[in-house]
Amino acid sequence: MSERRSAISSFAGGNATFALTDAAFVLLREIIVERTGVLFDDLKRGMMSDKLSELVATNGLTSFLDYYYLLRYDEHAERHWAALMDRLSVPETFFWRQPEQIEAVARVIAPAHFAAYPGRTLRIWSAGCCTGEEPLSLAIALAEQGLLDSRPIEIIATDGSREMISRARRASYGERAFRQLPATLKSKYFERDGVDRWRPIDAVRRPITWDIANLASASDIKRHASSDVIFCRNVFMYFSDDAIRSAVKLFAEFMSPEGFLFVGASESLTRLNVPLELAEAGGAFTYVRLGRRDVVERLQMIEPGARRDPVLLDRDRVGCPD
């Protein structure tokens, strides 16, 4: 009975009621995962109905099947896909999420990068940045280490949703976004922005560039993946296995040879046969190119103000001079 009830899941908005038929569910599921990477399996059928029903109504359609044809064939399909990406986004994040990964970049990876390549820009890609808390947390951590204003650093922050990027650019945050950020960092790097709202200071906003990027699009990934560090956290939990493999293979192909990929705590790539291996850097788990784990795990945590001379490269292996 539960399967049958989900097959006729419907939504009432105004005077409209839309039933998500079996045929419409399969067609929409396939086109959505192909275009966005997001998978609605059978258990998420009701969620699909809830998320899409408003789009069906606002476009003056009478069924989910009509909405499928709109996405597939309409001359303004790109505009409809943009609206769908906004609808699929999950605006639930906060500052200092999984701080061990953020600290590892600021206290281990960044110092090691500048020790190995003193004049080369450290490029960090925050993929799936939602409303901007992750890239700002990275900027704050780097500022705490004295690196943000003294070294060449670029943070590229992208999301598939135009609405999320618009909110990230506005950079006005309520108290809930600060539930894990230490109070000392909040008072140091944020200023009031009206009642119960806070805005980051210019120093931590300046290195961040915002962009739209779909992680199911090879061209979008290639545009940003040539980075030294990629954060793609709490995104793959919504993706199909095939979509994850495709994205990670492109990450591995285009990121720096000494690059690092960070994913969410509940996301594992080891079962997916991707060309990266799990390593630990500064107390945080990360993915690196095959054969680099031993090199990465020799990196040490650097305390603020300490001499920064960790070795990023296995110089004997790559034939670099001492």
C-alpha positions in Angstrom: 0.0 0.0 0.0 2.8 2.4 0.8 4.2 2.1 -2.7 0.8 2.8 -4.2 0.3 5.8 -2.0 3.6 7.3 -3.1 2.7 6.6 -6.7 -0.2 8.9 -6.4 1.6 11.5 -4.3 -0.1 14.9 -5.0 0.2 18.5 -4.1 -2.6 21.0 -3.7 -1.7 24.6 -4.4 -4.6 27.1 -4.9 -7.1 25.2 -6.9 -4.6 22.8 -8.5 -3.8 19.2 -7.6 -1.1 17.3 -9.3 -0.6 13.6 -9.2 2.9 12.3 -9.8 2.2 9.3 -12.0 4.7 6.4 -12.4 5.6 7.5 -15.9 6.2 11.1 -15.0 8.2 10.1 -11.9 10.6 7.9 -14.0 11.0 10.5 -16.8 11.6 13.4 -14.4 14.0 11.3 -12.2 16.1 10.4 -15.2 16.3 13.9 -16.7 17.0 15.5 -13.4 19.8 13.1 -12.4 21.3 13.5 -15.9 21.3 17.3 -15.8 22.0 18.0 -12.1 23.4 14.8 -10.6 20.6 14.8 -8.0 18.9 11.4 -7.6 15.3 10.9 -6.5 15.1 7.2 -5.7 11.8 5.5 -4.9 12.0 6.6 -1.3 12.2 10.3 -2.3 9.3 10.2 -4.6 7.2 12.3 -2.3 10.0 14.8 -1.9 10.2 15.2 -5.7 6.4 15.9 -5.8 6.7 18.5 -3.1 9.7 20.3 -4.7 8.3 20.3 -8.2 4.6 20.9 -7.7 5.0 24.6 -7.2 7.0 24.9 -10.5 4.3 23.0 -12.3 1.6 25.4 -11.0 3.6 28.6 -11.6 4.2 27.6 -15.2 0.5 27.2 -15.8 0.8 23.5 -16.4 -1.7 20.8 -15.5 0.6 17.8 -14.8 4.1 16.7 -13.9 4.4 15.1 -17.4 3.8 18.6 -18.9 6.6 19.9 -16.7 8.9 17.1 -18.1 8.2 18.2 -21.6 8.8 21.8 -20.6 12.3 20.9 -19.3 13.1 18.7 -22.3 11.7 20.7 -25.3 10.7 24.3 -24.3 12.7 27.1 -26.1 13.2 28.7 -22.6 14.3 25.4 -21.0 17.5 27.0 -19.6 15.4 29.4 -17.6 13.3 26.6 -16.3 16.3 24.6 -15.3 17.7 27.6 -13.4 14.4 27.8 -11.4 14.6 24.0 -10.8 18.2 24.3 -9.5 17.0 26.9 -7.0 14.2 24.6 -5.9 16.5 21.7 -5.4 19.0 23.6 -3.3 19.2 22.9 0.4 20.0 26.2 2.2 21.0 24.5 5.5 24.6 25.2 6.5 26.5 27.2 9.0 30.0 28.7 9.7 32.8 26.4 11.0 31.1 23.2 9.8 33.5 20.3 10.2 36.2 22.7 11.5 39.0 20.1 11.4 39.0 20.2 7.6 39.0 24.0 7.6 41.8 24.1 10.2 43.8 21.5 8.1 43.8 23.8 5.1 44.9 26.9 7.1 47.4 25.3 9.5 48.9 22.5 7.3 48.1 22.6 3.6 48.4 26.3 3.0 51.7 26.7 4.8 53.0 23.6 3.0 51.9 25.0 -0.3 53.7 28.3 0.2 56.9 26.6 1.5 57.0 24.5 -1.7 55.9 27.3 -4.1 56.5 30.7 -2.3 55.2 32.9 -5.1 52.4 30.7 -6.4 48.7 31.5 -5.7 46.9 29.0 -3.5 43.6 28.3 -5.3 40.7 26.9 -3.3 37.4 25.9 -4.8 34.3 25.7 -2.6 32.0 23.7 -4.8 28.4 23.7 -3.7 28.9 26.7 -1.4 25.2 27.3 -0.7 24.9 30.7 1.0 28.6 31.3 1.5 29.4 30.1 5.0 32.0 27.6 3.9 34.3 29.9 1.8 34.0 32.6 4.4 35.0 30.1 7.1 38.0 29.2 5.0 38.9 32.9 4.7 38.6 33.4 8.4 40.8 30.4 9.2 43.5 31.6 6.8 43.3 35.1 8.3 43.8 33.6 11.7 47.1 32.1 10.5 48.2 35.5 9.1 48.1 34.2 5.5 45.1 35.9 4.0 46.6 39.3 3.6 50.2 38.2 3.3 50.1 35.5 0.6 48.4 35.1 -2.8 45.1 33.3 -2.1 42.0 32.9 -4.3 38.8 31.3 -3.1 36.3 30.4 -5.8 32.9 29.8 -4.4 30.2 28.2 -6.6 26.8 26.7 -6.4 24.3 25.4 -9.0 21.6 27.7 -7.6 21.5 31.3 -8.7 19.4 32.1 -5.7 22.0 30.7 -3.3 24.8 32.6 -5.0 22.7 35.8 -4.8 22.3 35.3 -1.1 26.0 34.5 -0.7 26.9 37.8 -2.4 24.5 39.7 -0.1 26.4 38.1 2.8 23.9 38.9 5.6 23.5 36.1 8.2 21.2 35.4 11.1 22.2 34.0 14.4 21.6 30.4 13.4 24.5 30.5 11.0 26.9 31.1 13.9 25.9 28.2 16.1 29.3 26.6 15.8 31.6 29.6 15.1 33.6 30.6 18.2 32.3 33.9 19.6 35.8 35.5 19.4 35.9 34.9 15.7 32.4 36.2 15.2 33.2 39.5 16.9 36.5 39.8 15.1 35.3 39.1 11.5 31.7 40.2 11.5 29.8 43.5 12.0 26.2 44.1 12.6 23.8 44.3 9.7 20.5 45.4 11.1 18.6 43.6 13.8 19.9 40.1 14.5 21.9 40.0 11.3 25.6 40.0 10.8 27.9 40.8 7.8 31.5 39.7 7.2 34.1 42.4 7.1 35.7 43.2 3.7 39.0 41.6 4.6 37.5 38.0 4.5 35.2 38.7 1.6 37.8 40.2 -0.7 39.6 37.0 -1.8 36.3 35.2 -2.7 34.9 35.1 -6.2 31.3 33.9 -6.7 30.1 31.9 -9.7 27.4 29.5 -10.9 28.6 26.0 -11.5 26.6 22.8 -12.0 28.6 19.8 -10.7 26.9 17.5 -13.3 28.4 19.7 -16.1 31.9 18.7 -17.3 32.5 22.2 -18.7 31.6 23.8 -15.4 33.9 21.5 -13.4 36.8 22.0 -15.8 36.4 25.7 -15.4 37.2 25.6 -11.7 38.9 22.2 -10.9 42.5 23.3 -11.6 42.7 24.2 -7.9 45.0 23.2 -5.1 42.2 22.5 -2.7 38.6 21.5 -3.5 35.8 21.5 -0.9 32.8 19.6 -2.1 31.0 18.8 1.1 27.5 17.6 1.8 26.7 17.7 -2.0 27.4 14.1 -3.0 24.9 12.8 -0.5 22.2 13.9 -2.9 23.9 12.5 -6.1 23.7 9.2 -7.9 26.8 7.0 -7.8 27.4 7.6 -11.5 27.2 11.4 -11.1 29.6 11.3 -8.1 32.1 9.2 -10.2 31.9 11.5 -13.1 32.5 14.6 -11.0 35.3 13.1 -8.9 37.1 11.8 -12.0 37.1 15.3 -13.4 38.3 16.7 -10.1 41.2 14.2 -10.1 42.1 14.9 -13.8 42.2 18.7 -13.5 43.2 19.6 -10.0 46.7 20.3 -9.0 49.0 17.2 -8.9 49.4 18.0 -5.1 45.8 18.7 -4.7 43.3 17.9 -1.9 39.6 17.1 -2.1 37.5 17.4 1.0 34.0 15.9 1.2 31.4 15.7 3.9 31.7 13.5 7.0 28.9 11.2 5.8 30.2 10.9 2.2 32.7 8.2 1.2 34.4 7.8 -2.2 36.3 4.6 -1.4 33.6 2.3 -2.7 33.2 4.1 -6.0 36.5 3.2 -7.7 37.7 6.8 -8.2 41.4 7.7 -9.0 41.9 9.2 -5.5 42.9 7.7 -2.1 42.0 8.6 1.4 44.6 10.3 3.5 44.8 12.3 6.7 46.3 15.8 6.9 46.3 17.8 10.1 43.8 15.5 11.8 41.3 15.8 8.9 40.5 13.2 6.2 41.0 14.2 2.6 41.3 12.6 -0.8 44.6 12.9 -2.8 46.0 11.4 -6.0 46.9 7.8 -5.9 50.4 7.2 -4.4 50.4 10.5 -2.4 49.0 9.4 0.9 52.3 8.8 2.7 53.6 12.2 1.6 50.5 14.0 2.8 50.4 12.2 6.1 53.9 13.5 6.9 52.6 17.0 7.0 52.4 18.5 10.5 50.1 21.0 12.1 51.5 24.5 12.2 50.6 26.7 15.1 50.0 30.4 14.6 53.3 32.3 14.5 55.4 29.2 14.2 58.0 28.7 11.6 56.3 27.4 8.4 58.5 24.9 6.7 56.5 21.7 6.2 57.3 19.7 3.0 54.5 19.4 0.6 56.3 17.4 -2.1 58.1 14.1 -1.9 61.2 15.6 -3.5 63.1 12.3 -3.9 60.1 10.8 -5.7 59.5 13.7 -8.1 63.2 14.5 -8.6 63.1 18.0 -7.2 66.4 19.5 -6.0 67.0 19.9 -2.2 
